[in-house]
Amino acid sequence: MTIARTPVRSAIAFRRATEDDVPFLREVYATTREEELRSVDWSAERKAAFLDMQFAAQKTHYEEFYPASDFLVILLDERRIGRLYVHRGEADIEVLDIALLPEYRGRGIGRMLLEEILDEGRATGRNVRIYVEHFNPARRLYDRLGFRHLDTNGVYHLMEWHAGAAGPSSR
């Protein structure tokens, strides 16, 4: 994935996730579940065990069903700040996961990364798909970028951006 160079963009880099990154990736995953688990009356130990189990299941699922995908660590000034998992199919690009540590959310980084993926979709004629939980605040960003709701599967909404659509991501 290439990122056009601007002051913020020039500080962002990626590298493939390695086994050494697993504790960090689990930490990022856990932060995405904090709001959901806040109201659950479990001990900290039980929540940690639940998060370990869920992270392991997600990791196994992605590796089994999307083995040729890019599993990337997002770096800002060489500091790990998040994860980006992208599967590039023949007909579409699927954002399997995009997550930033809480202190980096709301700073336009996620939008910038998604705009780059949409630019790739536009250039290659591929639609971009993403699943998002209904309570995830990033859903508003996806709406603003031109993603449309396609389907609901439990708590997940499948959203799609069409390569032929002009929209807010056009720069």
N, C-alpha and C positions, 0 to 999 in steps of 0.2 A: 504494500500500500504506500503510495507516495502522497506527501502532503505539500501543497504549495507553501512557499516560504513567506511568512509574515512574522512580525515579532513574536506573537504567541505560538504560531505554527512552527517557527524555527526552534522553539524549545521543546516541542513534542517529538518523541521518537517511539519506535516499537522494537521489540525483539520477541522471538519465539519463546514461549513459556517452557521452562525446564522443570525437572523434578525438584530442583532447589527452590523453585517459586511456589510449590504447592502450599506451604504454610501461609504465604502472602495471599495467594488466590483464595484460600479458605477464609482468610480475614476479610477480604473484599466481599466475598459471598455473604459472610455473616452480617456485614453492615447493610446489605440489601434486605435482610430479614428482620432488622431491629424493630422497625415500626410494628410489623405483624406480631412479633413475639412479646412486645412490651405489655400487652394486655393478657398474656397467657400466664396463669398462676402456676408456674414451674420454678423450681430452684435454678440457680445459675448453672449448676452441674448438669441438670437435666436438659436445659436449653443448649448447653455446649454439646452434649451428646447428640441431641437432635440435629444440630447444625452440622456436626461431623458426619452423621449418617446421610443427611440430605446433600451435603457437598460431595461426598463420595459417590452417591447415586447419580448426581448430575454429571460429574466428571466421567464416570464409567459410561453413561448414556452418550455423551458427546463423543467420546473416543471410539465407541462401538459403531454409532450410526453416522458420524461425520468425520471419519478418519483422515480425510484429505483436507480438512479445514485448517484455517489459520487460527491458532490459539496464541494470542499475543498479550504481552505485558505492555501497558502504556507507561511511558516514561516522560517525565517533565524535568528538564535539566538533569537528566540521568537518574532521577528519583522515581521509584515505582509508585504510580498513583492509581492504577486501575487495570482492568482487563478488557480485551476486545476479542470475541470469538466470531469469526466470519466463515460461512460456507459459500463458496462460489460455484453454483451449478451452471449448467448450460443455459437454462432459461431464466434463472433468477439468482439473486444474491440474498442469502439469508443471514441476518444478524442474529446469531445464536445468543449472544450475551454482550452487553456493554455495561460496565459498572465502574464507577470511580469511588475512591475513598470519600467519605462525607465532606471533608474539608476542601475538596476540589469540585464538588457539585455546585451548580448554579453560577459557574464562572465562564460558561460558553464553550467549555472543552468538549462536552458531549455533542453539542450542536455542530461544532467544527468537524468532529470525527464523522458524524452522520452525513454532513454535507459532502465530505470527501467520498463517502460510499455512494451517495446519490449521484455525484459527478461520474463515478465509475459506472454506475448503472446506466446513466444517460449516454455515456460514451460507448458502451458495449450493447445497448439496447436491452438490458436486463432489468426486470422489476426488482424491487428490494422489499423483502418481507421481514417482519419482526413480530414476536409474541411478547405481549406485555400484560402484566397483571392489572386488573381494573383499578386498583388503588395506587398504582405507581404514578407519582407526579410527572414522570418523564412522558407519560401519555399525551400531555398537553403539547409538549415539544413535537412529538410525532405528528399530531394534528396540524400544527403550524407549518411543518415541513411538507405537508401534502399527503401524508399517509391516510388511507381510508380503512375503516373497519370491514373485514371480510367475514369473520366467523368468531364464535366464542366456544372455547373448550374448557369447561369448568371455570376457574378464575382467570384464565388466560384469554386475551383477545388477540386474534391474528390480524395484523395490520399490513397493508401493502401500499407501496409507492409505485406508480406506473412510470416506466422509463419515458414514455411519450408525453407525459403530462408536464406542462409548464407549471412552475410553482415557485414558492418562496425560496427554494434552494437554488434556483437559477441565479448565477452570479455574473 
